[in-house]
Amino acid sequence: MARSLASRLPALARLSRATPVRPLLPSLSHSTPVRTQTTDMKRGDRIIQKELGPASYVGMKSTFSSDIETCTVVPGHTPLPVYQVLDSEGRVHDSDQVSMSSEEVLDIYKQMITLTQMDKLLYEAQRHGRISFYMTCTGEEAMHYGSAAALSPEDMVYAQYREVGVLMYRGFSPEDCMNQCTGNVLDLAKARQMPVHYGSRKLNFQQISSPLGTQIPQAPGTAYAFKLQGANRCVCVYFGDGSASEGDTHAAMNFAATLQCPVLFFCRNNGYAISTPATDQYAGDGIVMRGIGYGMEAVRVDGNDLFAVYNAVKLYRERAVSENAPFLIEAMTYRVGHHSTSDDWKAYRHEDEVREIGTGSCPVKRVKLFLISQGLWSLKEDEDLIQQTKGNLLQTLERAERQPKPGVDSLFTDVYDELPNHLIKQRDSIKEHIKKYPNEYPKQFQ
């Protein structure tokens, strides 16, 4: 299957292979003859100096040379291209690269509408004090659904905190999301997590953690276990351009490459690590080139293009499983909203930038325009769907708010098989305190 898919997507197959680059040597004295081995990232042309014979070391085979050779990037080189199928106006460059059926695209579009409307509702709910915290996904929806549709339901997902669409595609309902955000008794995490920190064992979606990057080294560990088990499963780990600067990312990619683990490193490069722009995060050609340094194939895709994301993940998911190999995907996108409800993007971005880059390349709009151009959708159907979705979501939120909160006992369960004495004392102390001050706590705590 991997070969057949790759043959259908020759442009993607070419983009996934870049020329390995050796790091620059330390600075030398001016009297030392130094010749530079240059690499044009676009063409892969190389200027090779005189070679003396084979050089063999543990983990490396090369050649000896009479000159000091370094590797650098040709001035003015073109960065690695961005693979795209669907442009910002909903036009397809090559219809042969649309690998999804009309029914799949329409179903995903409807799910996108649900996600965008849920984001708007819960964002406003936080502003009204109905929930404590929220993070929207506006502008990044295509990455969620394109990657989720390409993965197997049995593949394990390690998300950061802006990939709820992946979980919803697998069957996590808006009601499940709102139960979690309101922290009621139906929340699978029993209200022990901040809002938007979802997880589902049933759906192979690991619980989200707040600290950046902690999920990244866990992913190759799970993938290595799948490899040893011969499970025919892979792991997809999502992280942002900011998390790519964490040391955990280095450790994870190095483990995955040396152990040859079936894992996809999916970097969501939305241009900002909270308020820090990408220009202040790295000087190289984005995140994609880091894969080469660890010995893994890497590709850069348009993260706002549902079809490009689907094709890339589909191809590399098949290869990861069949070859037991890791791959890096850098999805270029833009975070339209605030980093979270604790952030204000107007403090570090201009409105013109958001309007031009974010709104102009909206992934949901692209799919809508594509569907309309194919005669599969209409503006009237779109308006009706949005209104109906808004009403359903508002009712769902109200039901979630009416549910009681978990009881005090839930604070002490799910860790020990038998509760130890010191926790029994703490539990009894809390209950005595609540009994003494009943007016200060909800009725279900009493």
Wavefront OBJ file of the C-alpha trace (Angstrom):
o trace
v 0.000 0.000 0.000
v 2.837 2.394 0.828
v 4.323 2.085 -2.654
v 1.013 2.502 -4.405
v 0.194 5.623 -2.397
v 3.676 7.044 -2.925
v 3.390 6.446 -6.666
v 0.159 8.444 -6.691
v 1.832 11.292 -4.812
v 5.228 11.769 -6.509
v 5.485 15.396 -5.396
v 5.133 14.389 -1.747
v 7.615 11.554 -2.172
v 10.203 13.993 -3.546
v 9.641 16.526 -0.779
v 10.164 13.901 1.901
v 13.796 13.387 0.989
v 16.275 16.158 1.698
v 20.057 16.108 1.514
v 21.801 15.292 4.819
v 23.732 18.251 6.176
v 26.841 17.990 8.342
v 27.221 20.634 11.064
v 29.774 23.393 10.673
v 33.197 22.804 12.211
v 34.478 25.142 14.923
v 36.175 28.295 13.640
v 39.800 27.742 12.550
v 42.837 29.998 12.154
v 43.174 31.910 8.880
v 46.297 29.925 7.977
v 44.351 26.659 7.860
v 43.169 25.735 4.323
v 39.419 25.288 4.465
v 37.216 24.295 1.577
v 33.497 24.290 1.923
v 31.203 21.514 0.753
v 28.121 23.452 -0.221
v 24.621 22.104 -0.390
v 21.742 23.746 -2.168
v 18.673 22.617 -0.200
v 16.478 22.964 -3.273
v 18.485 21.051 -5.857
v 20.662 18.894 -3.625
v 23.755 19.810 -5.718
v 27.031 19.076 -3.936
v 30.616 20.159 -4.598
v 32.862 17.299 -3.476
v 36.555 17.884 -2.886
v 39.359 15.397 -3.470
v 38.803 12.118 -1.656
v 41.660 9.934 -0.384
v 39.802 6.718 0.344
v 37.172 5.167 2.592
v 36.840 6.246 6.233
v 35.047 3.829 8.530
v 34.046 4.469 12.135
v 31.489 3.040 14.525
v 28.161 4.340 13.278
v 29.596 6.221 10.287
v 31.145 5.412 6.911
v 32.556 8.199 4.778
v 35.748 9.080 2.927
v 39.010 10.778 3.870
v 39.891 14.116 2.286
v 43.051 16.215 2.147
v 41.014 19.356 2.775
v 38.867 20.433 5.689
v 35.327 20.205 4.404
v 32.353 21.850 6.017
v 28.759 21.971 4.969
v 26.754 25.112 4.655
v 23.675 26.414 2.901
v 24.074 28.289 -0.360
v 23.250 31.973 0.224
v 19.760 32.729 -0.998
v 18.763 29.066 -1.036
v 15.080 28.213 -1.269
v 13.613 26.650 1.901
v 12.065 23.207 1.587
v 8.772 23.628 -0.328
v 5.367 23.248 1.289
v 3.293 20.376 -0.103
v -0.182 21.591 -1.073
v -3.192 20.052 -2.832
v -6.012 22.496 -2.001
v -5.312 26.229 -2.259
v -6.840 29.001 -0.158
v -9.723 29.431 -2.620
v -10.729 25.768 -2.527
v -9.124 24.915 -5.863
v -7.311 21.610 -6.342
v -3.934 21.624 -8.107
v -4.116 17.970 -9.148
v -7.346 16.015 -8.795
v -5.416 12.727 -8.672
v -4.087 13.798 -5.282
v -7.551 14.071 -3.728
v -7.508 10.715 -1.959
v -10.721 11.106 0.051
v -14.236 10.313 -1.115
v -16.891 13.022 -1.418
v -18.769 11.485 1.510
v -15.640 11.590 3.707
v -14.931 15.225 2.864
v -18.516 16.279 3.541
v -18.606 14.403 6.854
v -15.321 15.973 7.940
v -16.559 19.424 6.971
v -19.600 19.008 9.197
v -17.311 17.931 12.044
v -15.167 21.011 11.440
v -18.241 23.191 11.815
v -19.048 21.472 15.117
v -15.524 22.110 16.388
v -15.445 25.776 15.352
v -18.848 26.467 16.906
v -17.934 24.601 20.083
v -14.763 26.689 20.318
v -16.760 29.907 20.054
v -19.303 28.795 22.650
v -16.798 27.564 25.233
v -14.555 30.590 24.723
v -17.518 32.852 25.532
v -18.492 30.553 28.413
v -15.087 31.130 29.958
v -15.411 34.870 29.526
v -18.749 34.675 31.365
v -17.202 32.672 34.221
v -19.018 29.440 33.376
v -15.738 27.506 32.955
v -12.288 28.390 34.246
v -10.091 28.088 31.149
v -10.204 27.348 27.432
v -8.045 27.098 24.298
v -9.471 27.435 20.791
v -8.291 25.664 17.628
v -9.334 28.351 15.154
v -7.274 28.141 11.976
v -5.855 24.701 12.692
v -8.830 22.402 12.037
v -7.493 20.798 8.841
v -4.532 19.317 10.707
v -6.861 17.631 13.182
v -9.178 15.958 10.732
v -6.682 15.337 7.937
v -4.314 13.479 10.243
v -7.042 11.713 12.212
v -8.645 10.343 9.037
v -5.288 9.002 7.852
v -4.463 7.173 11.091
v -5.841 3.811 12.152
v -8.221 3.904 15.157
v -5.757 1.527 16.852
v -2.862 3.959 16.538
v -1.931 5.727 19.749
v -2.175 9.511 19.890
v -0.156 11.777 22.169
v -1.543 15.288 21.787
v -0.431 18.626 23.168
v -3.584 20.617 23.864
v -4.845 21.959 20.541
v -5.803 18.700 18.810
v -9.299 18.017 20.125
v -10.528 17.484 16.556
v -8.424 14.310 16.384
v -10.234 12.978 19.429
v -13.651 14.068 18.178
v -13.045 12.333 14.852
v -12.506 9.112 16.807
v -15.844 9.424 18.573
v -15.362 11.823 21.505
v -18.586 13.826 21.468
v -19.171 17.521 22.167
v -20.983 16.349 25.298
v -17.823 14.537 26.422
v -15.843 17.734 25.831
v -18.259 19.873 27.835
v -18.428 17.377 30.678
v -14.654 17.658 30.907
v -14.562 21.453 30.664
v -17.251 21.877 33.341
v -15.687 19.176 35.541
v -18.887 17.310 36.342
v -19.479 13.707 37.460
v -19.519 12.509 33.834
v -16.012 13.802 33.163
v -13.775 10.788 32.480
v -10.973 12.469 34.434
v -13.302 13.098 37.409
v -12.619 16.846 37.319
v -8.956 16.355 38.204
v -7.696 18.138 35.104
v -7.903 21.669 33.722
v -10.440 22.236 30.947
v -9.406 21.029 27.438
v -7.075 18.418 28.968
v -8.917 15.552 27.340
v -8.094 11.855 27.191
v -9.724 8.558 26.364
v -8.326 5.079 26.899
v -11.099 3.632 24.733
v -10.149 5.881 21.804
v -6.350 5.441 22.173
v -5.845 9.098 23.039
v -3.467 9.696 25.934
v -4.399 12.245 28.604
v -3.134 15.723 27.798
v -0.575 17.275 30.149
v -0.007 20.983 30.693
v 3.832 21.020 30.778
v 5.209 21.462 27.271
v 6.863 18.518 25.583
v 6.284 15.827 28.189
v 4.290 13.734 25.711
v 7.013 13.745 23.049
v 9.527 11.274 24.590
v 6.647 9.075 25.757
v 5.634 8.531 22.130
v 8.713 6.611 20.914
v 8.489 4.471 24.053
v 4.981 3.375 23.132
v 6.008 2.961 19.498
v 8.960 0.772 20.507
v 6.576 -1.445 22.481
v 4.338 -1.743 19.391
v 7.404 -2.724 17.374
v 8.409 -5.452 19.836
v 4.844 -6.752 19.907
v 4.528 -6.767 16.119
v 1.275 -4.922 16.677
v 0.995 -3.255 13.247
v 0.288 0.019 15.044
v 2.065 3.352 15.103
v 2.102 6.397 17.354
v 1.361 9.960 16.290
v 2.618 12.653 18.638
v 1.546 16.269 18.155
v 3.503 19.294 19.353
v 3.936 22.940 18.476
v 6.879 24.915 17.159
v 7.473 26.176 20.697
v 7.653 22.662 22.136
v 10.154 21.792 19.410
v 12.633 23.915 21.403
v 12.256 21.707 24.474
v 14.993 19.216 25.286
v 12.369 16.485 25.376
v 12.000 16.825 21.613
v 15.687 16.119 21.040
v 15.603 13.059 23.284
v 12.435 11.752 21.646
v 13.672 12.053 18.074
v 17.026 10.550 18.915
v 15.425 7.564 20.648
v 12.956 7.070 17.796
v 15.642 7.169 15.107
v 18.192 4.959 16.832
v 15.605 2.402 17.964
v 13.699 2.633 14.655
v 10.281 3.170 16.206
v 7.041 3.462 14.192
v 6.201 7.003 15.284
v 5.069 10.148 13.463
v 6.317 13.428 14.906
v 3.634 15.919 13.861
v 4.794 19.496 14.423
v 2.034 22.082 14.312
v 4.011 25.181 13.303
v 1.503 27.987 13.792
v 4.100 30.747 13.897
v 3.987 31.530 17.612
v 5.064 29.943 20.875
v 2.451 31.864 22.849
v 3.841 35.367 22.184
v 7.246 34.402 20.753
v 7.266 34.459 16.935
v 9.022 31.755 14.962
v 11.669 34.272 13.870
v 12.860 34.419 17.490
v 12.744 30.652 18.017
v 15.142 29.282 15.404
v 17.483 30.453 12.656
v 17.356 27.386 10.410
v 14.795 26.263 7.875
v 11.939 25.647 10.285
v 11.446 22.388 12.165
v 11.489 20.010 9.206
v 15.285 20.082 8.779
v 15.808 18.780 12.300
v 14.581 15.393 11.172
v 17.564 15.073 8.881
v 19.948 15.610 11.780
v 18.409 12.640 13.575
v 18.412 10.438 10.489
v 14.699 10.411 9.715
v 12.729 11.466 6.663
v 10.821 14.693 6.985
v 8.292 16.651 4.956
v 6.688 20.078 5.139
v 2.984 20.381 4.321
v 0.330 23.077 4.214
v -1.362 22.533 7.566
v -4.432 24.439 6.365
v -4.954 21.947 3.535
v -7.083 18.957 4.549
v -5.960 16.865 1.572
v -2.232 17.589 1.918
v -2.262 16.676 5.606
v -4.241 13.506 4.910
v -1.908 12.391 2.110
v 1.263 13.015 4.113
v 0.065 11.249 7.254
v -1.413 8.375 5.247
v 1.838 7.797 3.385
v 4.074 8.004 6.429
v 1.724 6.039 8.648
v 1.916 3.127 6.208
v 5.689 3.379 5.978
v 6.150 3.767 9.730
v 4.358 0.468 10.303
v 5.839 -1.457 7.373
v 9.415 -0.202 7.845
v 9.456 0.357 11.626
v 10.741 3.867 11.072
v 10.042 7.356 12.464
v 9.031 10.333 10.324
v 8.727 14.070 10.945
v 5.886 16.147 9.488
v 5.976 19.932 9.793
v 2.504 21.348 9.155
v 2.569 25.076 8.422
v -0.477 26.899 9.785
v -1.518 29.967 11.760
v -3.119 30.356 15.179
v -5.921 32.840 14.626
v -7.101 33.140 18.223
v -5.379 33.758 21.530
v -2.989 31.130 22.814
v -5.529 30.578 25.555
v -8.063 32.573 27.538
v -5.104 33.744 29.649
v -3.510 35.382 26.612
v -4.141 38.498 24.493
v -2.654 38.251 21.008
v -3.129 41.982 20.400
v -0.156 42.561 22.693
v 2.252 40.988 20.200
v 0.484 40.758 16.804
v -1.083 43.306 14.508
v -4.681 42.868 13.421
v -3.648 43.167 9.778
v -1.429 40.111 10.171
v -4.233 38.038 11.644
v -6.627 39.156 8.940
v -4.210 38.574 6.067
v -2.569 35.307 7.127
v -5.109 33.713 9.419
v -8.464 34.579 7.957
v -7.172 34.479 4.382
v -6.037 30.871 4.638
v -8.917 29.517 6.751
v -8.916 25.690 6.421
v -12.668 25.404 7.013
v -13.401 27.928 4.271
v -11.206 25.985 1.854
v -13.166 22.789 2.335
v -16.482 24.639 2.057
v -15.455 26.247 -1.238
v -14.256 22.898 -2.538
v -17.537 21.207 -1.674
v -19.561 23.999 -3.277
v -17.445 23.841 -6.439
v -18.138 20.108 -6.644
v -21.879 20.615 -6.269
v -21.878 18.813 -2.928
v -22.857 21.777 -0.722
v -24.598 25.132 -0.813
v -24.542 28.369 1.145
v -28.095 27.719 2.336
v -27.116 24.295 3.684
v -24.126 25.913 5.327
v -26.200 28.544 7.119
v -28.704 25.928 8.292
v -25.955 23.651 9.597
v -24.290 26.438 11.571
v -27.539 27.549 13.210
v -28.558 24.011 14.069
v -25.106 23.240 15.458
v -25.137 26.372 17.634
v -28.467 25.404 19.180
v -27.444 21.815 19.838
v -24.164 22.849 21.445
v -25.823 25.405 23.722
v -28.225 22.739 24.979
v -25.302 20.372 25.517
v -23.447 22.948 27.602
v -26.521 23.614 29.727
v -26.935 19.881 30.400
v -23.296 19.595 31.389
v -23.623 22.532 33.799
v -26.620 20.938 35.488
v -24.700 17.779 36.315
v -23.321 17.562 39.892
v -19.629 17.718 40.661
v -17.675 14.621 41.718
v -17.814 13.844 45.430
v -14.974 14.284 47.881
v -14.183 10.560 47.853
v -13.100 10.802 44.212
v -10.062 12.800 45.334
v -8.612 9.690 46.902
v -9.445 6.918 44.439
v -7.681 5.408 41.412
v -4.177 5.450 42.879
v -4.046 2.739 45.542
v -5.866 -0.583 45.493
v -6.494 -0.143 49.203
v -6.484 3.340 50.637
v -3.508 3.756 53.049
v -4.018 5.123 56.563
v -2.570 8.568 55.907
v -5.030 9.176 53.052
v -7.907 7.842 55.123
v -7.031 10.438 57.756
v -6.904 13.196 55.128
v -10.253 12.162 53.677
v -11.912 12.087 57.090
v -10.407 15.458 57.960
v -11.812 17.046 54.794
v -15.260 15.595 55.472
v -15.231 16.937 59.045
v -14.225 20.356 57.712
v -17.089 20.382 55.173
v -19.530 19.257 57.837
v -18.416 22.136 60.027
v -18.854 24.710 57.236
v -21.700 23.335 55.092
v -22.662 26.678 53.581
v -19.261 27.032 51.949
v -19.482 23.890 49.802
v -21.859 22.360 47.231
v -24.548 20.064 48.616
v -23.142 16.926 46.963
v -19.984 17.316 49.073
v -21.957 16.957 52.301
l 1 2 3 4 5 6 7 8 9 10 11 12 13 14 15 16 17 18 19 20 21 22 23 24 25 26 27 28 29 30 31 32 33 34 35 36 37 38 39 40 41 42 43 44 45 46 47 48 49 50 51 52 53 54 55 56 57 58 59 60 61 62 63 64 65 66 67 68 69 70 71 72 73 74 75 76 77 78 79 80 81 82 83 84 85 86 87 88 89 90 91 92 93 94 95 96 97 98 99 100 101 102 103 104 105 106 107 108 109 110 111 112 113 114 115 116 117 118 119 120 121 122 123 124 125 126 127 128 129 130 131 132 133 134 135 136 137 138 139 140 141 142 143 144 145 146 147 148 149 150 151 152 153 154 155 156 157 158 159 160 161 162 163 164 165 166 167 168 169 170 171 172 173 174 175 176 177 178 179 180 181 182 183 184 185 186 187 188 189 190 191 192 193 194 195 196 197 198 199 200 201 202 203 204 205 206 207 208 209 210 211 212 213 214 215 216 217 218 219 220 221 222 223 224 225 226 227 228 229 230 231 232 233 234 235 236 237 238 239 240 241 242 243 244 245 246 247 248 249 250 251 252 253 254 255 256 257 258 259 260 261 262 263 264 265 266 267 268 269 270 271 272 273 274 275 276 277 278 279 280 281 282 283 284 285 286 287 288 289 290 291 292 293 294 295 296 297 298 299 300 301 302 303 304 305 306 307 308 309 310 311 312 313 314 315 316 317 318 319 320 321 322 323 324 325 326 327 328 329 330 331 332 333 334 335 336 337 338 339 340 341 342 343 344 345 346 347 348 349 350 351 352 353 354 355 356 357 358 359 360 361 362 363 364 365 366 367 368 369 370 371 372 373 374 375 376 377 378 379 380 381 382 383 384 385 386 387 388 389 390 391 392 393 394 395 396 397 398 399 400 401 402 403 404 405 406 407 408 409 410 411 412 413 414 415 416 417 418 419 420 421 422 423 424 425 426 427 428 429 430 431 432 433 434 435 436 437 438 439 440 441 442 443 444 445 446
